[in-house]
Amino acid sequence: MAESARRRRGGAQGGDGRPNDHLFDRELDHLPPEARWREWMNRVEATIFAASEPVGREVLARIVGKSCSIDLLIDDIREELRGRPYDLVAVAGGWKHLTRPAYAEAIRSAFGTAASGSGRAKDLTQSEVLVLMCIAYFQPITRAELSSFFGKEISRDFVGHLRGADLIASGPRNPTPGAPYTYVTTKEFLLEFGLDTLRDLPDFEALEDAGLLSKEKLLAGDVMPDFVVDQDYVGVELDK
């Protein structure tokens, strides 16, 4: 009797303590279509809410039917969240609950801290932001190449601070004498700046055409002050 009840709940576990997938009812064929869709929406939203990191498509596919469109499901959840102080946002290759930027000041007033999920970017100097932006656009890039961009030595300690903030990591070795390390941005960089993928970075040529940025100014370390990465959702995780 108890085993039967566990099966109905999908709660039986294997030897490693994880649920037995074949006992979990993803398809919900016994439910009418509207109730099935609602249950899938609830499962997806609950899973994303409970996670500390962005939840990817492959994870969500484990809890919904094979015929379910995860994109349409997310769209319906976001529509229901319209008008709420938080949203479901595509970031760092998955989805995450983040508060809306309109409530950043209220959150800062409540907690006395910047409205940031991790606080990494707020501790960066202007020079570090400039180097980080250069890495984001031209990765993989070596320290020597960074130094040539800015016309001055970019020290190991300087790069180390960005690595310590988990915003960059070592990339492939450069095929030049000495095979120096290159640097690339990380998943945490995407998360910090509210980007789903690097394709969401502002188009470099478009920035040049708009007069917001130029390669000459980048090389001179003179980025116009109105250039900012879109941080609409560099916000606060929902408390779990």
Summary of the structure (lengths in Angstrom):
residues: 240
radius of gyration: 22.5
end to end distance: 34.3
largest distance: 74.8
contacts: 624
relative contact order: 0.12
helix: 45%
strand: 10%
